[in-house]
Amino acid sequence: MQSLKMLGMATAIMLASSQADAATITGTVKGPDGAGLRGAFVQAREAKTKIMVSVLSDNQGRYKVENLPAGEYRLQIRAPGYRAEPRGGLNLTAAQSATHDFALQQGMVRWSDISMYQGIQLLPEARGKNLFFIHCMACHGFESRMAAVTRNEDGWRARVNYMKDAMAYFIMRPHFGFNDQKAEDVIYYINHVFGEDSVLPKSPAELPNYKDTVRNFSDEALKIVYVEYETPGPDRMPWSAHPDKDGNFWVPYYGRANKIAKLDPATGQMKEYAAPHLGTAAIPSAVPHPDGSVWLTEQGSNKLGRWDPKTEQITEYQDTVGKHTVKIDPKTGFVWSTGALTQFDPKTEKFTHFPDVPTCYGIDLDAEGNAWFTELLPNGKIGKADLKTGKVTKYTIPTQGARPRRIVVDGDGIVWFAEFDAGKIGRFDPKTETFKEFTLPGPKATPYALGIDADRKVWYSSEYMDVMGRLDPETGKVTEYPIPRAENSMRDYFRDDKGRMWFGSQANDRVGYFYLAK
């Protein structure tokens, strides 16, 4: 064993032979009092691939990072309120294990560490606060783009004007009513709390009600493991990661990046392909087709796009209605999309619109190829468009004001949907036309991404509380899990053939997957 001394931390590294074909790092995280620290994220990042694995320390402060390919690793801790120097230059072969202990020092909870829900509770009341959370939190939170930087009033005005231009297709929609006066109110508030003369205390933890806003997690939750991949550059805003038949993952970039990317999960390499559109394309969906092409939507231009595997070029198809999420029927090859419910036939290059569904968000197809959708409205319904007849049938959700978002059809034909404003997961049985709702924990559950794992458990992301949740439909039990960074912006989940749940986090320029350690 070789002893190492580093500033701000006690470290011990031990390399030993292992019979496993992947490397492992284990150790203990201790707090300033010398006791094991529970629930700290330990993150191992490989230098060449930039792939990061995040695990949590248990009740005794012990952690274990498994299944690491050979490489040079950097270890770091994420535990708001504590600090420790990272450990770099840890070289592992596939037949090695490493032991590394962290001794944390007292640190500071930053305003960029907290969730949007905590921000609503802890940021002071002042002119423009309500408008700030209504108009500025749709595509990202305040943590990475506001709390993490400091600007004067002119600087914040420039950023707001940029958003009014770049995201005009969304922010400046007439029904949102965002005008020059509201913009000035928002600028005032951002400068009030994140400007050079901010009124905030240095840490939100200094406020008396901070502890009341912190989520607590069960021992079961400490088993979550995240594997994340970095985008090639900043401001990509990756919306999701969809598997294809060759083991790659397709990533749409929202905002002004105007690209999609193909991720090789073994190497971490992402090859990008530009859309022809000039202006803000805002691509929220990219889905592989059985023929090898990839179909995408451009919310900013109301276009559908097709990436050709031979030319590696994107061809765009202009539509007259909104575009958001793609779903492809593997039997017919039809390309469905939301925004307004639309079906596109790649053979004829013709759009079919459904006038009864002028606005919708989530979409999934059942075994017969019927399209199930959600209306992202305060009293929106879920519905079905019949593949053969084109008939649309809508169903009223029991909870009023639910504002349904994502929707998934399971292997038994049961329809699951996220009730964003109601904080519930809904279940609908098409055979009996009956609903069942599951209330989620927390003061602002806001379920967004939705997926079903191999064990038939229902996963969701909480946009406002920076947690994920797992619902057991048999018992109604919900387990909440922490995420390894602030600003949860997971929008969609896709399960691969290994049972891993993939996501994008556009606020953090990451895509990745998660699973539960045995």
C-alpha positions in Angstrom: 0.0 0.0 0.0 1.2 3.5 -0.8 0.3 6.4 1.4 -0.4 9.8 -0.2 -0.9 13.1 1.5 -2.9 15.8 -0.2 -4.2 19.2 0.9 -7.6 19.1 2.5 -8.0 15.3 2.5 -6.6 12.1 3.8 -6.0 9.6 1.1 -5.0 6.0 0.9 -4.6 4.2 -2.5 -4.2 0.5 -2.7 -3.9 -1.4 -6.0 -4.6 -5.1 -5.9 -5.1 -7.8 -8.5 -8.6 -8.7 -9.4 -10.1 -11.6 -11.2 -12.9 -9.4 -12.7 -12.6 -8.2 -16.2 -13.4 -4.6 -15.1 -11.8 -2.3 -12.6 -13.3 -1.3 -9.3 -12.7 1.6 -6.9 -13.8 1.4 -3.3 -13.3 3.5 -0.2 -14.9 5.5 2.6 -16.1 9.1 2.7 -15.7 10.7 6.2 -17.2 13.9 7.3 -15.3 16.7 9.3 -16.1 14.8 12.5 -14.4 11.7 11.2 -17.6 9.6 11.0 -18.7 8.0 7.8 -20.8 10.4 5.6 -23.9 9.0 4.1 -25.3 10.0 0.7 -22.3 11.7 -0.9 -21.8 11.3 -4.6 -18.4 9.8 -5.5 -17.7 10.4 -9.2 -15.1 8.7 -11.3 -14.3 10.3 -14.6 -12.1 8.6 -17.3 -9.7 11.0 -18.9 -9.9 9.8 -22.5 -13.6 9.0 -22.9 -14.8 11.6 -20.4 -17.3 9.1 -19.2 -18.3 9.7 -15.6 -19.7 7.1 -13.1 -21.5 8.4 -10.0 -22.3 6.3 -7.0 -23.5 7.2 -3.4 -21.8 6.4 -0.1 -23.8 4.2 2.3 -24.7 4.6 6.0 -21.1 3.9 7.0 -19.7 6.2 4.3 -18.6 3.3 2.1 -18.8 3.4 -1.7 -18.0 1.1 -4.6 -17.6 2.1 -8.2 -17.7 -1.0 -10.3 -17.4 -2.1 -14.0 -14.9 0.5 -15.0 -12.9 0.0 -18.2 -9.2 0.4 -18.0 -8.0 4.0 -18.0 -6.9 7.0 -16.1 -9.5 8.2 -13.6 -10.2 11.3 -11.7 -12.2 10.9 -8.4 -14.2 13.8 -7.0 -17.0 14.3 -4.4 -20.3 16.0 -4.8 -21.8 16.7 -1.4 -23.3 20.2 -1.1 -22.0 21.8 2.1 -18.7 19.8 2.1 -15.5 20.0 0.1 -12.5 17.8 -0.8 -9.7 18.0 -3.3 -10.2 15.7 -6.3 -7.8 12.8 -6.8 -6.4 12.6 -10.4 -4.0 10.4 -12.2 -5.4 7.1 -10.9 -4.4 4.6 -13.6 -6.3 1.3 -13.6 -6.0 -1.8 -15.8 -8.9 -4.1 -16.2 -7.4 -6.5 -13.6 -7.0 -3.9 -10.9 -8.9 -2.5 -8.0 -8.2 0.7 -6.2 -9.1 1.9 -2.7 -9.4 5.6 -2.0 -10.7 7.3 1.1 -12.0 10.9 1.4 -11.9 13.1 4.5 -14.2 16.0 3.8 -14.0 19.5 5.2 -16.9 21.8 5.9 -17.8 23.7 2.8 -20.7 25.9 1.6 -24.0 25.1 -0.1 -24.1 27.3 -3.2 -27.2 28.8 -4.7 -26.4 26.8 -7.8 -26.6 23.6 -5.8 -30.3 23.9 -4.9 -33.4 22.8 -6.8 -36.0 25.0 -8.5 -38.5 24.1 -5.8 -35.9 25.3 -3.2 -35.4 28.4 -5.2 -39.1 29.2 -5.1 -39.1 28.8 -1.3 -35.8 30.5 -0.5 -35.3 33.3 -3.0 -36.8 36.6 -1.7 -40.1 38.0 -2.7 -39.6 41.1 -5.0 -40.8 42.6 -8.2 -40.6 40.1 -11.0 -40.2 36.9 -9.0 -43.4 35.2 -10.2 -42.7 36.2 -13.8 -39.2 34.9 -13.5 -40.3 31.4 -12.6 -43.2 31.4 -15.1 -41.2 32.6 -18.2 -37.6 31.7 -17.5 -37.8 28.1 -16.3 -39.3 26.3 -19.3 -36.1 24.9 -20.9 -33.7 25.1 -18.0 -33.6 26.3 -14.3 -31.7 29.2 -12.7 -28.8 27.2 -11.3 -26.3 26.8 -14.2 -27.1 29.9 -16.2 -27.9 32.5 -13.5 -26.8 31.4 -10.0 -23.5 30.2 -11.2 -22.5 33.5 -12.9 -22.5 37.2 -11.9 -23.6 40.0 -14.2 -24.6 43.6 -13.8 -28.0 44.8 -14.9 -26.9 45.5 -18.5 -25.4 42.0 -18.6 -28.7 40.4 -17.5 -30.7 42.6 -19.9 -28.5 41.4 -22.8 -29.2 37.8 -21.8 -32.9 38.3 -21.6 -32.9 40.0 -25.0 -30.9 37.1 -26.4 -33.6 34.7 -25.1 -36.4 36.8 -26.6 -34.7 36.4 -29.9 -33.3 32.9 -29.8 -36.4 31.3 -28.3 -38.9 33.7 -29.8 -40.9 30.9 -31.3 -41.7 29.8 -27.7 -41.3 32.7 -25.3 -43.0 35.3 -27.5 -46.1 33.3 -28.3 -49.0 35.7 -27.9 -50.9 33.6 -25.4 -47.9 33.8 -23.0 -48.2 37.6 -23.0 -44.5 38.2 -22.5 -44.0 41.9 -23.3 -41.4 44.6 -22.7 -42.6 45.5 -19.2 -42.6 41.9 -18.1 -39.1 41.6 -19.5 -37.9 44.6 -17.4 -39.5 43.1 -14.3 -37.6 39.8 -15.0 -34.4 41.7 -15.5 -34.9 43.6 -12.2 -35.4 40.3 -10.3 -32.5 38.5 -11.8 -30.2 41.4 -11.1 -31.7 41.7 -7.6 -30.8 38.2 -6.6 -27.8 37.3 -9.0 -26.4 40.7 -9.9 -23.2 42.3 -8.6 -25.1 43.8 -5.7 -27.1 40.7 -4.9 -29.3 40.8 -1.8 -28.8 37.1 -1.2 -26.7 35.6 1.7 -23.7 33.8 0.4 -25.3 30.4 1.0 -29.0 29.4 1.1 -28.1 27.2 4.1 -27.9 30.4 6.1 -31.7 30.9 5.8 -33.7 29.4 8.7 -36.1 27.4 6.5 -33.4 25.9 4.3 -33.3 22.5 6.1 -37.1 22.2 5.6 -36.6 22.2 1.8 -34.0 19.4 1.7 -35.2 16.0 0.5 -34.2 12.9 2.6 -33.6 9.6 0.9 -34.0 5.9 2.0 -31.2 3.4 2.2 -32.7 1.8 -1.0 -32.1 5.0 -2.9 -28.4 4.8 -2.2 -28.1 2.0 -4.7 -28.6 4.2 -7.8 -25.7 4.4 -10.3 -25.4 7.0 -13.0 -23.1 6.9 -16.1 -22.8 10.1 -18.0 -21.3 11.3 -21.3 -20.3 14.9 -22.1 -21.4 16.6 -25.3 -18.5 17.8 -27.6 -19.1 21.4 -26.5 -21.2 23.8 -24.4 -24.8 24.9 -25.1 -25.8 21.7 -26.9 -28.8 21.2 -24.6 -29.2 17.4 -25.3 -32.9 16.5 -24.9 -32.7 12.7 -24.8 -30.7 9.6 -26.0 -32.6 7.0 -28.1 -31.0 3.6 -28.8 -30.7 2.3 -32.4 -30.3 -1.3 -33.6 -26.5 -1.0 -33.7 -26.0 0.0 -30.1 -25.6 3.7 -30.7 -27.7 6.4 -29.2 -29.2 9.4 -31.0 -29.2 12.7 -29.3 -31.3 15.8 -30.3 -29.9 19.2 -29.4 -32.5 21.8 -28.3 -32.1 25.6 -28.7 -29.7 27.0 -31.3 -27.2 24.2 -31.6 -29.3 22.9 -34.6 -27.7 19.5 -34.6 -28.3 15.9 -33.7 -25.5 13.6 -32.5 -24.7 9.9 -32.6 -23.2 8.6 -29.4 -20.9 5.5 -29.3 -21.3 4.4 -25.6 -18.1 2.4 -25.6 -15.8 5.3 -26.6 -17.9 8.3 -25.5 -17.5 9.8 -28.9 -20.4 11.9 -30.3 -20.5 12.6 -34.0 -22.7 15.6 -34.8 -24.8 16.3 -37.9 -26.2 19.8 -38.6 -29.7 20.6 -39.7 -30.0 22.9 -42.7 -32.4 25.3 -40.9 -31.2 28.8 -40.4 -32.3 30.3 -37.1 -33.4 28.4 -34.1 -34.3 24.8 -35.0 -34.8 23.7 -31.4 -34.7 19.9 -31.9 -36.4 18.0 -29.0 -36.6 14.6 -30.6 -34.4 12.3 -32.8 -35.6 8.7 -33.3 -34.1 5.9 -35.4 -36.2 4.3 -38.2 -36.1 0.6 -39.0 -34.5 1.5 -42.4 -31.5 3.1 -40.7 -32.5 6.7 -41.1 -33.2 9.0 -38.1 -36.2 11.2 -37.9 -36.2 14.5 -36.0 -38.5 17.4 -35.2 -37.7 21.1 -35.2 -39.9 22.9 -32.8 -38.5 26.3 -33.8 -39.4 25.9 -37.4 -42.3 23.4 -37.5 -40.3 21.0 -39.6 -39.8 17.3 -39.7 -36.3 16.1 -40.6 -34.7 12.9 -42.0 -31.1 12.0 -41.5 -29.9 9.8 -44.3 -27.4 7.0 -43.3 -25.8 7.0 -46.7 -25.2 10.7 -47.2 -25.2 11.6 -43.5 -27.3 14.7 -44.5 -30.6 15.9 -43.1 -33.5 16.6 -45.4 -36.2 18.9 -43.9 -40.0 18.7 -44.5 -41.9 21.9 -43.8 -45.3 21.5 -42.0 -47.9 24.1 -41.2 -48.5 22.9 -37.6 -46.3 22.5 -34.5 -43.6 19.9 -34.0 -42.2 18.3 -30.8 -41.8 14.6 -30.2 -41.4 11.8 -32.8 -42.6 8.2 -32.6 -42.1 5.7 -35.4 -44.4 2.8 -36.2 -42.0 -0.1 -36.9 -44.8 -2.0 -38.9 -45.9 0.8 -41.3 -42.9 3.1 -41.1 -45.2 6.0 -40.4 -43.6 8.9 -38.5 -45.9 10.3 -35.9 -45.2 13.6 -34.2 -46.7 15.9 -31.6 -46.9 19.6 -31.3 -50.1 19.2 -33.2 -50.8 15.5 -33.8 -49.4 14.5 -37.2 -48.7 11.4 -39.2 -46.1 11.5 -42.0 -45.7 8.8 -44.7 -42.0 8.7 -45.8 -43.0 7.0 -49.1 -45.4 9.7 -50.2 -43.8 12.5 -48.2 -47.3 13.6 -47.2 -48.5 14.9 -43.8 -51.8 13.8 -42.3 -53.2 16.2 -39.6 -55.7 15.5 -36.9 -57.8 18.6 -36.5 -59.2 17.3 -33.2 -55.7 17.4 -31.7 -54.3 20.9 -32.4 -51.9 20.7 -29.4 -50.3 17.7 -27.8 -47.0 16.8 -26.1 -46.3 13.2 -25.2 -46.9 10.3 -27.6 -46.5 6.5 -27.7 -47.9 3.7 -29.9 -49.7 0.6 -28.8 -49.3 -2.9 -30.3 -51.9 -2.1 -33.0 -50.1 1.1 -34.0 -52.6 3.5 -32.5 -51.2 6.7 -31.3 -51.7 7.7 -27.6 -51.1 11.3 -26.7 -51.3 13.9 -24.0 -52.7 17.5 -24.2 -50.2 19.7 -22.3 -53.0 22.0 -21.1 -54.3 22.8 -17.6 -57.3 20.6 -18.1 -55.7 18.6 -20.9 -56.9 15.0 -21.7 -55.2 11.9 -22.9 -56.3 10.5 -26.2 -56.0 7.9 -28.9 -55.8 8.2 -32.6 -56.9 5.0 -34.4 -54.4 3.9 -37.0 -57.0 2.4 -39.3 -59.8 4.9 -39.1 -58.1 8.1 -38.0 -60.8 8.5 -35.3 -59.7 10.4 -32.2 -61.0 9.5 -28.8 -60.2 11.6 -25.7 -60.5 10.6 -22.1 -60.9 13.0 -19.2 -58.3 12.6 -16.4 -60.0 12.3 -12.9 -57.8 15.1 -11.4 -58.6 18.5 -12.8 -55.6 20.7 -13.7 -53.3 17.7 -14.1 -51.6 19.1 -17.2 -50.4 15.7 -18.5 -47.0 15.5 -20.1 -45.2 12.3 -21.1 -47.1 9.1 -21.9 -46.0 5.4 -22.2 -47.9 2.3 -23.2 -46.6 -0.9 -21.5 -46.4 -4.4 -22.8 -49.9 -5.2 -21.6 -51.4 -2.2 -23.4 -51.8 -0.2 -20.2 -51.3 3.5 -20.7 -49.2 5.4 -18.2 -48.9 9.2 -18.1 -47.3 11.9 -16.0 -49.6 14.5 -14.4 -47.1 17.4 -14.2 -49.1 20.0 -12.3 -51.0 17.4 -10.1 -47.9 15.6 -9.0 -49.3 12.2 -9.9 -48.7 9.2 -12.2 -51.8 8.2 -14.0 -52.8 4.7 -15.2 -55.4 4.1 -17.9 -56.8 0.7 -18.9 -58.1 1.0 -22.5 -60.1 -2.2 -22.2 -62.2 -1.1 -19.2 -61.7 2.7 -19.8 -60.8 3.2 -16.2 -58.2 5.4 -14.5 -56.1 4.9 -11.4 -53.8 7.6 -10.1 -50.7 7.4 -7.9 -49.8 10.5 -5.8 -46.1 11.2 -5.8 -44.1 12.4 -2.7 -42.9 15.9 -2.2 -44.3 19.4 -2.3 -43.8 19.9 -6.1 -43.3 16.5 -7.7 -43.7 17.8 -11.3 -43.2 14.4 -13.1 -41.7 15.0 -16.6 -39.7 12.1 -18.1 -41.5 8.8 -17.9 -40.3 5.2 -18.5 -40.9 1.6 -17.6 -38.1 -0.6 -16.6 -37.6 -4.4 -17.1 -39.3 -5.1 -13.8 -42.4 -3.1 -14.8 -41.6 -0.3 -12.4 -42.5 3.2 -13.5 -39.7 5.8 -13.4 -40.2 9.6 -13.5 -38.1 12.7 -13.2 -39.2 15.5 -10.9 -38.3 18.7 -12.8 -38.6 21.0 -9.8 -37.3 18.9 -6.9 -34.1 17.5 -8.6 -35.0 13.9 -7.9 -36.1 10.8 -9.8 -38.7 8.4 -8.6 -39.6 4.8 -9.0 -43.2 3.7 -8.7 -44.1 0.1 -7.9 -47.6 -0.2 -9.4 -48.4 -3.3 -7.4 -47.9 -1.7 -4.0 -48.1 2.0 -4.8 -44.7 2.5 -3.2 -42.6 5.4 -4.6 -38.8 5.5 -4.0 -37.1 8.8 -4.6 -33.5 9.0 -5.8 -31.0 11.9 -5.8 -29.4 13.0 -9.0 -25.7 13.7 -9.3 -26.0 17.4 -10.2 -28.3 20.3 -9.7 -31.0 21.3 -12.2 -32.8 18.2 -13.2 -33.7 18.6 -16.8 -34.4 15.0 -17.8 -37.2 15.2 -20.5 -37.5 11.6 -21.7 -36.4 8.1 -20.8 -35.6 5.3 -23.3 -34.7 1.8 -22.2 -32.0 -0.1 -24.1 -31.7 -3.8 -24.7 -29.5 -4.2 -21.6 -32.3 -2.7 -19.4 -30.6 0.6 -18.8 -32.7 3.8 -18.7 -31.2 6.6 -20.9 -31.8 10.3 -20.5 -30.6 13.7 -21.6 -29.9 16.6 -19.3 -29.8 19.7 -21.5 -29.1 22.2 -18.7 -25.9 20.2 -17.9 -24.9 19.2 -21.4 -24.9 15.5 -20.5 -26.6 12.3 -21.6 -26.4 9.0 -19.8 -28.1 6.1 -18.2 -28.9 4.9 -14.7 -29.4 1.5 -13.0 -29.7 0.1 -9.5 -26.6 -1.7 -8.1 -27.2 -5.2 -6.8 
